[in-house]
Amino acid sequence: MPSTTLDIRSRYATAPTTLPTSWRNITVNHPGYAKPHWLLCWPAYDPAPSSENPHLWGCNHRVVLDACQIIANNCSGFFSTTPQRNDSDRVSESEYTLTADVYYYCLYDDSDPQYAIVAEFSAWSFPDVLPPHWKAARPDDPHRWMFHASESAMSTKVKALDSACVTSGVRRGDSCDNACLVPRDQEVWFVVNRMYFYNTNPRMRRPNDVANVVCLRADIHRCLDQHAFMFYPAGTEFVAYFIEADYDYPE
């Protein structure tokens, strides 16, 4: 029933719509090479006004840190404003927004300065334990099996559960698609990493499960497939966090 399921699959939170008037990127480099090796380069969409600069923008520290940890295949680390590991250059964990132009992702384990990175999604191993801020946004529901559906009925089930696009709130059925969070073409990765543990159907071992699908407006679905944004936990909710330079959709 819609009145029951909306509490479980509510629409994702919306972020502030004001964006900077000019482009600016935040770059994170690998610290182990003299020539810069990019780990990522994202647009600075998060406002971080200060007394010195009321129009300062950056990227969410926690989001970028999680992304770099994934690139380093789950190796924990921290940011520095120089390739060195000096305490004076280390970015404090309390710094909510990264606002410098360039950072370096240094591992806590400094035994290999030229640490390996994961260049393809299929090579990444899903962590055995989720970070606390991810679990807080979507606690495990022991009753999630009640909402499973067969593969043939999944599309209808997802639209009934979400009732609208989870980001824009659009309710027109002909304008919305079902979007897989783990793409169907990554089924081998899904099985190897035992992602079926999170499925609503205990017998389903593939990505075609209600738990792996959300309702999105068709054009926003295309943005997700093109890696323009990610879903990220913000407290007890998820938000769409854009990592591609674009003015229309982030607003």
Rosetta blueprint (number, residue, H / E / L):
1 M L
2 P H
3 S H
4 T H
5 T H
6 L L
7 D L
8 I L
9 R L
10 S L
11 R L
12 Y L
13 A E
14 T L
15 A L
16 P L
17 T L
18 T L
19 L L
20 P L
21 T L
22 S L
23 W L
24 R L
25 N E
26 I E
27 T E
28 V E
29 N E
30 H L
31 P L
32 G L
33 Y L
34 A L
35 K L
36 P L
37 H L
38 W E
39 L E
40 L E
41 C E
42 W E
43 P E
44 A L
45 Y L
46 D E
47 P E
48 A L
49 P L
50 S L
51 S L
52 E L
53 N L
54 P L
55 H L
56 L L
57 W E
58 G E
59 C E
60 N E
61 H H
62 R H
63 V H
64 V H
65 L H
66 D H
67 A H
68 C H
69 Q H
70 I H
71 I H
72 A L
73 N L
74 N L
75 C L
76 S L
77 G E
78 F E
79 F E
80 S E
81 T L
82 T L
83 P L
84 Q L
85 R L
86 N L
87 D H
88 S H
89 D H
90 R E
91 V L
92 S L
93 E L
94 S L
95 E L
96 Y L
97 T E
98 L E
99 T L
100 A L
101 D L
102 V E
103 Y E
104 Y E
105 Y E
106 C E
107 L E
108 Y L
109 D L
110 D L
111 S L
112 D L
113 P L
114 Q L
115 Y L
116 A L
117 I L
118 V L
119 A L
120 E L
121 F H
122 S H
123 A H
124 W L
125 S L
126 F L
127 P L
128 D L
129 V L
130 L L
131 P L
132 P H
133 H H
134 W H
135 K H
136 A H
137 A H
138 R L
139 P L
140 D L
141 D L
142 P L
143 H L
144 R H
145 W H
146 M H
147 F H
148 H L
149 A L
150 S L
151 E L
152 S L
153 A L
154 M H
155 S H
156 T H
157 K H
158 V H
159 K H
160 A H
161 L H
162 D H
163 S L
164 A L
165 C L
166 V L
167 T L
168 S L
169 G L
170 V L
171 R L
172 R L
173 G H
174 D H
175 S H
176 C E
177 D E
178 N E
179 A E
180 C E
181 L L
182 V L
183 P L
184 R H
185 D H
186 Q H
187 E H
188 V H
189 W H
190 F H
191 V H
192 V H
193 N L
194 R L
195 M H
196 Y H
197 F H
198 Y H
199 N L
200 T L
201 N L
202 P L
203 R L
204 M L
205 R L
206 R L
207 P L
208 N L
209 D L
210 V H
211 A H
212 N H
213 V E
214 V E
215 C E
216 L E
217 R E
218 A H
219 D H
220 I H
221 H H
222 R H
223 C H
224 L H
225 D H
226 Q L
227 H L
228 A L
229 F E
230 M E
231 F E
232 Y E
233 P E
234 A E
235 G L
236 T L
237 E E
238 F E
239 V E
240 A E
241 Y E
242 F E
243 I L
244 E L
245 A L
246 D L
247 Y L
248 D L
249 Y L
250 P L
251 E L
